[in-house]
Amino acid sequence: MMFKRSSLKWLLAAAAALMLGGAQARPFDEIKKDGKIIIATEGQFAPFNYFQGTKLTGFEVDVAEAMAAKMGLKVEWKALGFDALLAGLRQDRWDMVIASHGITEERAKAVTFTEPHYCSGGVIVAKDAAIKTAKDLAGKVVSVQTGTTYLENVKKLAGVKEVKNFPQDTDARGALLTGRVDAWVTDRFVAKQALEANPSGGMRMGDFVFVERIASAVAKGNSSLAGEINKALAAILADGTHAGLSKKWFNEDIRCK
């Protein structure tokens, strides 16, 4: 949940919530008066958002905290399944989502995206050194996370024998490690960390299947909040905070060029 991802399921849930008359999203002035912004993430997508014990951490958690500080706000975090995150914006269950959502036309119909806080894409990971490119996935079984742009893009590839989707990206990785699939498609930085953390696992990173811009999201039409988030993002990009966090988590600059 990264660089990370789309689903018809959550879109239908969001539409249903809207039809049922969900609560009005809080504009920035109301959030500012409260002094606290409620932000939802998945908490299962290292190194972007995950738990170390009971502590929520990761690049996106740090970015969100830094942006909130620029806005003069404290953060109340919510962590839950990836598919429920964007739908929850329609129900005013939280003010903002930051969970490696790739910007897509489908998603943009249901939520308002901010400017991207990083760029990445889906890469192929396999144990077989011969599986490197999208063409190499012909006749192969591929694992991906449910509700992601990885799933959507792999399903578009010609010749893939089977696409197995799992509730969490770690489950999709596990399927590769245990030999239940031939390849795993995930975010480039997630793949990079997984290979570094498990050098004896025999996994190799191949080519990009697609590239995308990753952004946080707010309720559709909540332009006052989106505008303030964009100002805060611009501020941490300008003052070196974002660069420092990129170095901390990835040892490289992951901004969109």
Rosetta blueprint (number, residue, H / E / L):
1 M L
2 M L
3 F L
4 K L
5 R L
6 S L
7 S L
8 L H
9 K H
10 W H
11 L H
12 L H
13 A H
14 A H
15 A H
16 A H
17 A H
18 L H
19 M H
20 L L
21 G L
22 G L
23 A L
24 Q L
25 A L
26 R L
27 P L
28 F H
29 D H
30 E H
31 I H
32 K H
33 K H
34 D H
35 G L
36 K E
37 I E
38 I E
39 I E
40 A E
41 T E
42 E L
43 G L
44 Q E
45 F E
46 A L
47 P L
48 F L
49 N E
50 Y E
51 F E
52 Q E
53 G L
54 T L
55 K E
56 L E
57 T E
58 G L
59 F H
60 E H
61 V H
62 D H
63 V H
64 A H
65 E H
66 A H
67 M H
68 A H
69 A H
70 K H
71 M L
72 G L
73 L L
74 K E
75 V E
76 E E
77 W E
78 K E
79 A E
80 L L
81 G L
82 F H
83 D H
84 A H
85 L H
86 L H
87 A H
88 G H
89 L H
90 R H
91 Q L
92 D L
93 R L
94 W L
95 D L
96 M E
97 V E
98 I E
99 A E
100 S E
101 H E
102 G E
103 I L
104 T L
105 E H
106 E H
107 R H
108 A H
109 K L
110 A L
111 V E
112 T E
113 F E
114 T E
115 E E
116 P E
117 H E
118 Y E
119 C E
120 S E
121 G E
122 G E
123 V E
124 I E
125 V E
126 A E
127 K L
128 D L
129 A L
130 A L
131 I L
132 K L
133 T L
134 A H
135 K H
136 D H
137 L H
138 A E
139 G L
140 K L
141 V E
142 V E
143 S E
144 V E
145 Q E
146 T L
147 G L
148 T L
149 T H
150 Y H
151 L H
152 E H
153 N H
154 V H
155 K H
156 K L
157 L L
158 A L
159 G L
160 V E
161 K L
162 E E
163 V E
164 K E
165 N E
166 F E
167 P L
168 Q L
169 D H
170 T H
171 D H
172 A H
173 R H
174 G H
175 A H
176 L H
177 L H
178 T L
179 G L
180 R L
181 V L
182 D L
183 A E
184 W E
185 V E
186 T E
187 D E
188 R H
189 F H
190 V H
191 A H
192 K H
193 Q H
194 A H
195 L H
196 E H
197 A H
198 N L
199 P H
200 S H
201 G H
202 G L
203 M L
204 R E
205 M E
206 G E
207 D E
208 F E
209 V E
210 F E
211 V E
212 E E
213 R E
214 I E
215 A E
216 S E
217 A E
218 V E
219 A E
220 K L
221 G L
222 N L
223 S H
224 S H
225 L H
226 A H
227 G H
228 E H
229 I H
230 N H
231 K H
232 A H
233 L H
234 A H
235 A H
236 I H
237 L H
238 A H
239 D L
240 G L
241 T H
242 H H
243 A H
244 G H
245 L H
246 S H
247 K H
248 K H
249 W H
250 F H
251 N L
252 E L
253 D L
254 I L
255 R L
256 C L
257 K L
